[in-house]
């Protein structure tokens, strides 16, 4: 009896303590209230602080979710080029999103159409974005039909865009971010489509958040806690993060799609290509013998013999061709090479961080006038200034350079990346390293490459202003919050 009495008293005390935190009991309400102050969110009586503690990111148009994790980045077979530029190293990549396919001609034509519509008087703006169709021209080949047809003819609408430089691909990513976020606001009724926007009054995500975009308002504005219309804020979670080029680590991780080769945290089979095994043909019952990618099988063999085309593609193929990898991504090997965000250095793997490795970090800040107001160019883009540039991290310092006969003390403050890697204008016949802060990595292999280059760990590089008829890109997006959700 004594034990029962003690138990009852204890339970009564527990219920009493719990009741203290009920609103009607004179305590605090735990529902939709701050854990720090007890103040209710979205309540105009206490100031109306608005918050969404249950936010979950959704994928933007065209994107697939890539769950992050650890993997061994770099070489998985013999380095036949003896570049020694992809030494294996274990790294961790955070979860992110990536385009299911390469950016297609129809996608890029939409971009060009938008520029012509919004900036009809700016031929320069259009020409900056226009792919170089001359990349198809070969001195000893009849490729002239591709100059006129490949980008614009509807027969190639679903083929990957080529002739696009790294700079053009990055600009497309920025444009895509703004158009997707603009459409999100239109869908919610916050904005209405404004076909008359032009010049500086063009919707960009940055200018909208800064309150500088004067667009056509919709019939369902976002309201504050008191029911008054207000501007969208980044804290609302309505707008998506930027579309961007993937980092080299993200691209390589996504290409392998190792989620299909794991048992718990045990990797049961290391991949050579984005598919299982070391063979180039499909071994499934349904598609047995079919090639898994678009590449050159041998010298002069771009697609096989009539009646038995091995990859059914003489040049590129539609972006959703062949089987996707275990992340659901198409053509991560073959078809076209793809730009990634990183600046090229031979020994990047030895220097970059273990988490989210990336080389090419440039810190910027928005430019302001003398009155502290944000500044933008004639196309409505906010102007930025560079705060710090780590593309050439530890490359331009005088201690890492050995240049015979140089006066170190006199020259050390003038040294930069160009001093570290010998440069030449190409006209004097002297040696050049071809490495600068404008050289970017591309990966994946293409319709005109041998199988070696389809291994995701291989890497090549090109000046960010150059383009090729076997080089395209796809976009990525950062995931905010947890790696997968709790």
Number of C-alpha atoms within 10 A of each C-alpha: 6 6 8 9 9 11 12 11 11 12 11 12 12 11 10 12 12 12 16 14 15 14 12 10 12 10 14 19 19 14 12 15 17 15 12 6 8 15 19 22 19 18 16 14 11 11 13 15 14 15 16 12 10 5 12 14 16 12 14 21 10 14 21 19 22 25 18 20 16 15 19 17 22 20 19 18 11 8 14 8 9 7 12 11 21 20 18 15 13 12 19 19 21 18 20 22 24 28 22 23 24 28 23 22 23 19 17 24 17 11 19 18 12 15 19 15 14 16 18 13 11 13 11 10 15 17 12 12 19 18 21 19 20 16 18 20 15 10 6 6 8 10 14 13 10 18 15 13 13 20 25 15 12 12 11 19 19 19 25 28 28 28 21 28 24 28 17 19 25 20 16 22 18 17 19 21 21 22 15 18 21 20 16 17 21 19 14 15 16 21 19 18 16 13 11 12 17 17 16 18 17 24 22 23 23 15 20 19 14 14 11 18 18 13 17 15 15 16 12 15 17 19 12 16 17 12 9 9 13 11 14 19 14 13 10 12 14 15 21 21 19 20 25 22 26 26 22 27 25 26 25 25 25 28 27 27 23 23 18 15 17 12 10 8 10 8 14 12 13 15 18 19 26 28 24 20 14 9 12 17 17 19 15 9 7 8 12 10 13 17 20 24 31 31 30 25 19 12 7 9 13 21 20 17 10 8 6 9 14 23 22 19 19 17 18 24 22 20 21 17 20 17 16 20 22 19 20 18 24 24 29 32 28 28 32 33 29 27 32 29 24 25 26 28 21 14 12 17 22 13 13 14 13 15 14 17 18 21 23 18 15 11 12 13 11 14 16 15 8 7 6 8 10 16 15 17 10 11 15 19 18 19 14 15 11 11 10 11 13 13 20 20 15 15 19 19 17 19 10 10 18 11 12 6 6 10 9 15 8 8 10 15 11 11 15 19 19 17 17 21 16 15 16 14 9 9 6 7 8 10 11 12 11 16 21 21 19 17 20 24 21 25 27 30 31 28 27 22 21 16 21 18 20 28 25 27 28 23 23 18 18 20 19 20 13 16 23 19 23 24 25 26 26 25 27 27 24 16 22 16 12 11 15 16 7 6
